[in-house]
Amino acid sequence: MSMRGMSNKKRPTALVTGGSRGIGLELAREFARNGHDLVLVARNAADLHLAANKLEEDYGCSVTTFAIDLTADQAPVELFRLLEAKDTQIDVLVNNAGSGNYGPFADSDLDKQLDMLRVNILSLTALTRLFLPGMVERGSGRILNVASLAAYFSSGPNWSSYVASKHYVLAFTRGLAKELSGSGVSITLLSPGPTATDFVRQADIGASRVYRWLPKVTPANVARAAYIATMAGRFAVVPGIINKLLAFLGELPPRGIAQTVFAFLLRGNAEVKV
């Protein structure tokens, strides 16, 4: 864990989980570029250190880093208490950390499945519950929950628990958006489609049709669209025209058609696994 000195200026602070690389790092850049100090959370302390140094050098912001594994049951509470002890007010919460696991569920690694659900669902929920009351009390704040284009489809064969976890993020964010109406606090759902990040390798989906055929939006463009939507208080952002169309079609009845299309786009991995 690294604690860097916070700025004395009254700058808003954005907390970004999974903020050391990929979309999370690009989101951190967007907030830093637009006058925010940062709190970055990720598992790898070395990656965090490199990211923080570069962000401070490029944007003159203050960066606090925490090397915390969000699969641990008490990690969200630990993070909240550490920031509370430093009297660090979080003005924007970015729940970006997440993982995926592709393949037949019956053959999957149970520990990996449970860790994925802890990060994608439990950690996101806990962090939102911990930081939201302060925002509501102040009458201002922003929350950005990172889901996936997969959240708009009824199911994903060979990706069953991952898609279900992102369905949760969609439903959770949609419900909270209604609860927070008129509070001065808004919550935004980011649903990226195919994006060139380490997630593709980690989730083992790089050979799937969705990643081979569909155009990829860069992490920087995803982050820019997400930042604009978040600060404008919009509920949902799906970067990329084709991704917007797929998200729209994914929720149209009959849902079985969308499920078949999604399953077709995900094929490819099973054939190349060894």
C-alpha positions as CSV (number, residue, x, y, z in Angstrom):
1,M,0.0,0.0,0.0
2,S,1.2,3.4,-0.9
3,M,-0.2,6.6,0.6
4,R,0.8,9.8,-1.3
5,G,0.1,13.2,0.1
6,M,-3.3,14.6,-0.9
7,S,-3.4,18.1,-2.4
8,N,-4.3,21.0,-0.2
9,K,-6.5,22.5,-3.0
10,K,-10.2,21.8,-2.9
11,R,-10.1,19.5,-5.9
12,P,-12.7,16.7,-6.3
13,T,-11.4,13.2,-5.8
14,A,-12.2,10.2,-8.0
15,L,-11.7,6.6,-6.7
16,V,-11.0,4.1,-9.5
17,T,-10.9,0.4,-8.8
18,G,-8.8,-1.6,-11.2
19,G,-7.1,1.7,-12.0
20,S,-3.6,0.6,-12.8
21,R,-4.2,-0.5,-16.4
22,G,-6.7,-0.9,-19.3
23,I,-10.0,1.0,-19.1
24,G,-9.5,1.8,-15.5
25,L,-6.2,3.6,-16.1
26,E,-7.8,5.5,-19.0
27,L,-10.7,6.5,-16.8
28,A,-8.1,7.7,-14.2
29,R,-6.5,9.8,-17.0
30,E,-9.8,11.4,-17.9
31,F,-10.6,12.4,-14.4
32,A,-7.0,13.7,-13.8
33,R,-7.1,15.6,-17.1
34,N,-10.3,17.3,-15.9
35,G,-9.1,18.5,-12.5
36,H,-9.6,15.5,-10.2
37,D,-7.2,14.1,-7.7
38,L,-7.2,10.3,-7.7
39,V,-7.4,7.2,-5.5
40,L,-6.3,4.1,-7.4
41,V,-7.0,0.6,-6.2
42,A,-5.6,-2.6,-7.8
43,R,-3.8,-5.8,-6.7
44,N,-0.4,-5.1,-8.2
45,A,1.6,-2.5,-6.2
46,A,4.2,-2.1,-8.9
47,D,1.6,-1.4,-11.6
48,L,0.0,1.1,-9.3
49,H,3.3,2.9,-8.6
50,L,4.0,3.3,-12.3
51,A,0.5,4.5,-13.1
52,A,0.5,7.0,-10.2
53,N,3.9,8.5,-11.1
54,K,2.9,9.0,-14.7
55,L,-0.5,10.5,-13.8
56,E,1.1,12.9,-11.3
57,E,3.8,13.9,-13.9
58,D,1.3,14.4,-16.8
59,Y,-1.5,16.1,-15.0
60,G,-0.2,17.6,-11.7
61,C,-2.8,15.7,-9.7
62,S,-2.4,14.0,-6.4
63,V,-2.6,10.2,-6.5
64,T,-3.2,7.9,-3.5
65,T,-2.7,4.2,-4.2
66,F,-3.9,1.1,-2.4
67,A,-2.7,-2.4,-3.4
68,I,-5.8,-4.3,-2.3
69,D,-7.3,-7.5,-3.5
70,L,-11.0,-6.9,-3.9
71,T,-11.7,-10.6,-3.9
72,A,-11.1,-10.5,-0.1
73,D,-14.3,-10.3,1.9
74,Q,-13.3,-7.3,4.0
75,A,-11.4,-5.4,1.3
76,P,-14.1,-2.8,0.6
77,V,-14.6,-2.0,4.3
78,E,-10.8,-1.9,4.8
79,L,-10.5,0.6,1.9
80,F,-13.3,2.8,3.2
81,R,-11.9,2.9,6.7
82,L,-8.4,3.8,5.4
83,L,-9.8,6.7,3.4
84,E,-12.0,7.8,6.3
85,A,-9.0,7.8,8.6
86,K,-7.3,10.2,6.2
87,D,-10.4,12.3,5.9
88,T,-10.4,11.8,2.1
89,Q,-13.8,12.6,0.6
90,I,-14.7,10.6,-2.5
91,D,-16.7,12.7,-5.0
92,V,-16.7,10.1,-7.8
93,L,-16.7,6.3,-7.3
94,V,-15.7,4.3,-10.3
95,N,-16.4,0.6,-9.9
96,N,-14.2,-0.6,-12.7
97,A,-12.5,-3.7,-11.3
98,G,-13.8,-6.9,-12.8
99,S,-12.8,-10.3,-14.2
100,G,-14.2,-12.9,-16.6
101,N,-13.9,-16.6,-17.0
102,Y,-14.8,-18.4,-20.3
103,G,-15.6,-22.0,-20.9
104,P,-18.1,-24.7,-19.9
105,F,-19.3,-24.0,-16.3
106,A,-19.1,-27.7,-15.3
107,D,-15.4,-27.7,-16.2
108,S,-14.6,-24.4,-14.6
109,D,-12.3,-23.6,-11.6
110,L,-14.6,-23.0,-8.7
111,D,-12.2,-20.6,-6.9
112,K,-11.9,-18.5,-10.1
113,Q,-15.7,-18.4,-10.5
114,L,-16.2,-17.3,-6.9
115,D,-13.4,-14.7,-7.1
116,M,-15.0,-13.3,-10.2
117,L,-18.4,-13.0,-8.5
118,R,-16.8,-11.4,-5.5
119,V,-15.2,-8.6,-7.6
120,N,-18.0,-8.2,-10.2
121,I,-20.9,-8.2,-7.7
122,L,-20.0,-8.2,-4.0
123,S,-17.2,-5.6,-4.1
124,L,-19.1,-3.3,-6.4
125,T,-22.1,-3.5,-4.2
126,A,-20.2,-3.0,-0.9
127,L,-18.2,0.0,-2.2
128,T,-21.4,1.7,-3.5
129,R,-23.1,1.1,-0.2
130,L,-20.1,2.5,1.8
131,F,-19.5,5.7,-0.2
132,L,-23.0,6.5,-1.3
133,P,-24.4,7.8,2.0
134,G,-21.8,10.6,2.2
135,M,-22.6,11.7,-1.3
136,V,-26.3,11.8,-0.6
137,E,-25.7,13.7,2.6
138,R,-23.7,16.3,0.7
139,G,-26.2,16.4,-2.1
140,S,-23.6,15.7,-4.8
141,G,-21.6,12.9,-6.2
142,R,-21.1,10.5,-9.1
143,I,-20.9,6.7,-9.4
144,L,-19.8,4.9,-12.5
145,N,-20.4,1.2,-12.6
146,V,-18.6,-0.7,-15.4
147,A,-20.6,-3.6,-16.8
148,S,-20.3,-5.0,-20.3
149,L,-22.2,-5.2,-23.6
150,A,-22.9,-8.7,-22.4
151,A,-25.2,-7.3,-19.7
152,Y,-27.9,-6.5,-22.3
153,F,-28.2,-10.2,-23.4
154,S,-30.3,-12.7,-21.7
155,S,-27.5,-15.2,-21.2
156,G,-24.1,-16.3,-22.5
157,P,-23.4,-20.0,-23.0
158,N,-19.9,-20.9,-21.8
159,W,-19.9,-17.5,-20.1
160,S,-22.9,-18.1,-17.9
161,S,-21.7,-16.7,-14.5
162,Y,-19.9,-13.7,-16.1
163,V,-22.9,-12.6,-18.1
164,A,-25.1,-13.1,-15.0
165,S,-22.8,-10.9,-12.9
166,K,-23.0,-8.1,-15.5
167,H,-26.8,-8.5,-15.6
168,Y,-26.7,-7.8,-11.9
169,V,-24.6,-4.6,-12.4
170,L,-27.2,-3.5,-15.0
171,A,-30.2,-4.2,-12.8
172,F,-28.5,-2.8,-9.7
173,T,-27.5,0.4,-11.4
174,R,-30.9,0.9,-13.0
175,G,-32.6,0.5,-9.7
176,L,-30.3,2.9,-7.9
177,A,-30.7,5.5,-10.7
178,K,-34.4,5.7,-9.8
179,E,-33.7,5.8,-6.1
180,L,-31.3,8.7,-6.5
181,S,-33.4,10.9,-8.7
182,G,-33.5,14.4,-7.3
183,S,-30.8,13.7,-4.7
184,G,-27.9,15.5,-6.5
185,V,-26.1,12.1,-6.9
186,S,-26.2,10.2,-10.2
187,I,-25.1,6.8,-11.2
188,T,-24.0,5.8,-14.6
189,L,-23.6,2.4,-16.3
190,L,-20.7,1.9,-18.7
191,S,-21.1,-1.1,-21.0
192,P,-18.0,-1.6,-23.2
193,G,-18.0,-3.9,-26.2
194,P,-14.9,-5.5,-27.6
195,T,-11.9,-3.4,-26.3
196,A,-8.2,-4.0,-26.6
197,T,-7.3,-4.6,-23.0
198,D,-5.7,-7.4,-20.8
199,F,-9.3,-8.5,-20.0
200,V,-9.4,-10.3,-23.4
201,R,-6.3,-12.4,-22.4
202,Q,-7.4,-12.9,-18.8
203,A,-10.9,-14.1,-19.7
204,D,-9.6,-16.3,-22.6
205,I,-12.0,-14.9,-25.2
206,G,-9.5,-13.4,-27.7
207,A,-10.3,-16.1,-30.3
208,S,-14.1,-15.6,-30.1
209,R,-16.0,-14.2,-33.1
210,V,-17.0,-11.1,-31.1
211,Y,-13.4,-10.1,-30.7
212,R,-12.3,-11.2,-34.1
213,W,-15.1,-9.7,-36.2
214,L,-16.5,-6.6,-34.4
215,P,-14.6,-3.3,-34.5
216,K,-12.9,-2.5,-31.2
217,V,-13.2,0.8,-29.4
218,T,-10.0,2.0,-27.9
219,P,-9.8,2.1,-24.1
220,A,-9.2,5.9,-24.3
221,N,-12.4,6.4,-26.3
222,V,-14.3,4.2,-23.9
223,A,-13.0,6.3,-21.0
224,R,-13.8,9.6,-22.7
225,A,-17.4,8.6,-23.4
226,A,-17.8,7.3,-19.9
227,Y,-16.4,10.5,-18.3
228,I,-18.7,12.7,-20.3
229,A,-21.8,10.6,-19.5
230,T,-20.9,10.3,-15.8
231,M,-20.4,14.0,-15.3
232,A,-23.6,14.8,-17.2
233,G,-25.5,12.5,-14.9
234,R,-26.6,10.2,-17.8
235,F,-27.7,6.7,-16.9
236,A,-26.1,4.6,-19.6
237,V,-23.2,4.8,-22.1
238,V,-22.4,2.1,-24.7
239,P,-19.4,3.3,-26.7
240,G,-19.4,2.5,-30.4
241,I,-22.3,2.6,-32.9
242,I,-22.4,-1.2,-33.5
243,N,-22.2,-1.8,-29.8
244,K,-25.2,0.5,-29.2
245,L,-27.2,-1.4,-31.8
246,L,-26.3,-4.8,-30.2
247,A,-27.3,-3.5,-26.8
248,F,-30.6,-2.3,-28.2
249,L,-31.2,-5.7,-30.0
250,G,-30.2,-7.6,-26.9
251,E,-33.2,-6.4,-24.9
252,L,-35.8,-6.8,-27.6
253,P,-38.2,-9.7,-27.4
254,P,-38.0,-12.6,-28.1
255,R,-34.9,-12.8,-26.0
256,G,-34.1,-16.2,-27.4
257,I,-33.0,-14.7,-30.7
258,A,-30.6,-12.4,-28.9
259,Q,-29.3,-15.3,-26.9
260,T,-28.6,-17.3,-30.1
261,V,-26.8,-14.3,-31.7
262,F,-24.7,-13.8,-28.6
263,A,-23.8,-17.5,-28.4
264,F,-22.8,-17.4,-32.1
265,L,-20.5,-14.4,-31.5
266,L,-18.8,-16.0,-28.5
267,R,-17.9,-19.2,-30.4
268,G,-14.3,-19.8,-31.3
269,N,-12.6,-20.4,-28.0
270,A,-13.7,-24.0,-27.5
271,E,-12.1,-24.9,-30.8
272,V,-8.7,-23.4,-30.0
273,K,-8.3,-24.5,-26.3
274,V,-5.7,-27.2,-25.7
